[in-house]
Amino acid sequence: MLKLSLNVFYAFLTLIGFIEKPVNSETQNNSKVITRTTATATLQEGPSDLKITNFAGPEITPSPATLAVSPNGEVYVGVDMMGSLGKDPGKGSIIKLVDTDHDGKADQHTVFAAVDNPRGIISLGDQLFVLHTTFSKETGIASGMDLVVFEDADKNGVADGPSKPLIQNISSPKFLQSRGTDHATNGIRMGIDGWIYIAVGDFGFHDAVDRTGKKLTMLGGGIVRVRPDGTEMEVYTHGMRNIYDVAIDPYMNIFTRGNTNDGGGWNIRFSHQIQSGEYGYPVLFKNFTDEIIPALVDLGGGSGAGALYMDDSTWPAKYNIVPMMADWGRNQLYIHRVTPDGASFKQTEEEFVKLPQITDLDVDASGRLYLSAWDGAGYSGNPGKGFVVRAVPANWEYKPFPDLEKLSVNELADLLKSDNAVARLHAQQELLDRPAKKATKAAWKVAANKGLPLPARIAGMYTYAQAAGENGTKNLVKLTKESEMREFALRALSDRKTRLKNVPIEPFLEGLKSSSERVQAAAIIGLGRLDRAEAVPALLQVKVPASLAAPAKGTEGPHAVPNAPVILPHLAVQALVNLQAVDASVKAIGTDNSKLALWALRYMHDPKAVDGLITAYQQTNDQELKKEILTTLSRLYKKEAPYDGSWWWSTRPDTHGPYYKEIAWESSPAIEKLLKEEWNKAGAAGKEFYADLNARHRMGITEFGGEETIAAKEEINVDLEKIKNQKGQVGKSSIEDVMLAMAKIKGDPVKGKAIFAQQGCVACHSIEVSESMKGPFMGQIGSIMNREQIAESILKPNASISQGFASVLITAKGDKSYMGFITQESADKIVMRNIAGQVFTINTKDILSRKELETSMMPAGLANALSYEEFASLITFLSEQKK
């Protein structure tokens, strides 16, 4: 029945996410302050030791998708009247807000610039960096996404002219056109290392180009970074689904809260993003968890939005030095308390500030935190919805931030010592505009001062590294001799691939011997970036923990459980692959370093790797090693097809892995020949090994067997037209009257469960995770929608179509047509379920056309036969589904 239309819930970003438990608005001290906005009459809740004021309402900042704050408190809000699903340009802008009397309410505003779909903003001096969707002037159709920079040199609150592109085409235009920006490229934030970090959704991109003409392609989501002048674009991490922003601490640890849920039981995950790390979505994170860096926790349902690392001494200690992560789906700003765990962290989550459909947050150098709320602005924006609030500690007093342009070099260097991350970053960037010789000298004084707190020294070091360039290598090497600074100095030495010519390898080799796993991690990442062959023997000696193993057949691996021991070998493998260490890895087979070498060889689709593996197989009598070699060869039998931007794995992807769109390559015949020879020699028991390899790696070798089959199982056939035409109390009333009645009638969830079955809802919806996935999963719906939203979605099914569950019409060869929900999709086939519960598997090569329908498969009026009491019982039952 309930083809959910989620008219509010899918309004903004990645969207459908399910909450594991009811959201509790109590903070850690069980006290809260409640503020009512005059414009929206919507409650916000936060700790009693914060003061929350209404900064701007929808009359100025409707549908706020993102925001950024200058160090002196000028707030830039990205107004997105197109929303995540809209496709008509000319509806977006950046609004600049100023609070001249510092009372927590904006009293001046200007339209800074017109931009469509603003997804991320950084304010830096006279510059404003914006990540947004672009549209063709000729056709009005989305043409891509760009990272651009505006300037306001005359400081009148309006951009001086058109923006300058730094990166172009950093999202696939095909899917921006067909779906909107829901899985596109999102938030941006600058680290103290001077890079702009970009949260990329799993649309990925093809042939993004930076200011130097460098092109980059990424299949799927992750983090990309670029210098603020639009050069040196590179992938930082990979394998995320739909992260919306990044939180960066003063030590350059990066955290994300990623939405991985479109109804298949994939939830919000909080992750520590380690440079070069592979996080596995969608092909590795379930069945190949031994090959990924897992998330730190699975948080149940939600929709991760803006992120910030709070580092400001004006804030109470209990709210400071923490990642703050907005969750739009849960209407909540969370604090994640992270504690060191080897080269990574463990975490605990706490509710902090409740805000309706919170989208973003940022803080200025005076400690004023600004938060934006979508507040039910719908899937394509709403001129009467959305607002911005300011939050400050209860005892906060305004202290003006100095005009950086008027400060001397020494005064700017003093600001690098601040206990405020915003002050340090903006002082750094101003210093870099000063004469290089003076800036370099001043920054080095800070970096070398052992009496300063570590964040100040790191800020000084990165300022020095940027100002000095390759001339700073010698001093950075000195810092690697200090135990306190070694990790960070190694990162700085290998940070810029354009500046590696004179960087010695010895500090990194020494770093590998450190007792600190964090130093070892920095050394491994650096060795992978230096591109020196002499690093390979040392990397191969990194130990693989004995506990590391692939998930058992038919089980899902621990993809959201901290696993610090996997990080060093994981990073070593990434470095070996980056160094193309084929010969050394082959040579290491059968030695003490065999485990790591074979792991690295899984990703080396090089004929020399295949020939070396075959030779090693033929030369060894160790039966266990023979199995490991065959497993590696079977993994290399196929490889991922080059990504051209023409396809996407959809919101319900095939997560089996290890590839999504696999293809054969030049060494596939040699691998197949050896495998078949060995299969022919094997007895009945031995052949099972090859069947398992065939299934696990989806080789498609028919003789081996073991391949999956999808049964077209018919479960329930319901005459929906008959139900639809029945008339009862609900059908005779206006929607407004029904909604008013629902506010007064609690209903009986036990009766509601029976009604869920009798009304035919079970034809299209499952309640238990163990049930076959049909239409929108109802097992967690109470965590993402309240009773009113559930009721409205049933009564008005066409108001907005739930992402990932749109009705799809497919025409196929043989004059066949299918209409239903896509329940699984791979590069080769689509599995579809129609409204009667019938399952169809369609080969993609047979598809002639595919169209998402603008109307819901759920007919309006399915609840018409119910009484108010029955309808209340149904929505109460659904509202209690919070698995």
ZIMOLIN-V165784 format. One record per helix or strand of 2 or more residues. SS is the DSSP state (H for helix, E for strand). FROM is the first residue (numbers start at 1). TO is the last residue. If there is no record, write none. Layout:
BEGIN
ss->SS from->FROM to->TO
ss->SS from->FROM to->TO
END
This chain:
BEGIN
ss->E from->33 to->36
ss->E from->43 to->46
ss->E from->50 to->56
ss->H from->58 to->61
ss->E from->64 to->69
ss->E from->75 to->80
ss->E from->92 to->98
ss->E from->108 to->113
ss->E from->116 to->124
ss->E from->127 to->135
ss->E from->142 to->151
ss->E from->164 to->168
ss->H from->173 to->178
ss->E from->185 to->190
ss->E from->195 to->200
ss->E from->205 to->210
ss->E from->215 to->218
ss->E from->221 to->227
ss->E from->234 to->240
ss->E from->247 to->248
ss->E from->254 to->259
ss->E from->269 to->273
ss->H from->289 to->291
ss->E from->297 to->298
ss->E from->304 to->310
ss->H from->317 to->319
ss->E from->322 to->327
ss->E from->332 to->341
ss->E from->344 to->354
ss->E from->358 to->363
ss->E from->369 to->373
ss->E from->387 to->393
ss->H from->404 to->406
ss->H from->409 to->415
ss->H from->421 to->431
ss->H from->436 to->448
ss->H from->454 to->479
ss->H from->486 to->493
ss->H from->497 to->499
ss->H from->506 to->511
ss->H from->517 to->530
ss->H from->533 to->540
ss->H from->565 to->578
ss->H from->582 to->587
ss->H from->594 to->601
ss->H from->607 to->619
ss->H from->623 to->636
ss->E from->638 to->640
ss->E from->662 to->664
ss->H from->668 to->681
ss->H from->684 to->697
ss->H from->702 to->704
ss->H from->720 to->724
ss->H from->735 to->744
ss->H from->749 to->758
ss->H from->761 to->763
ss->H from->781 to->783
ss->H from->787 to->795
ss->E from->808 to->812
ss->E from->816 to->825
ss->E from->829 to->833
ss->E from->839 to->843
ss->H from->844 to->846
ss->E from->847 to->852
ss->H from->868 to->879
END
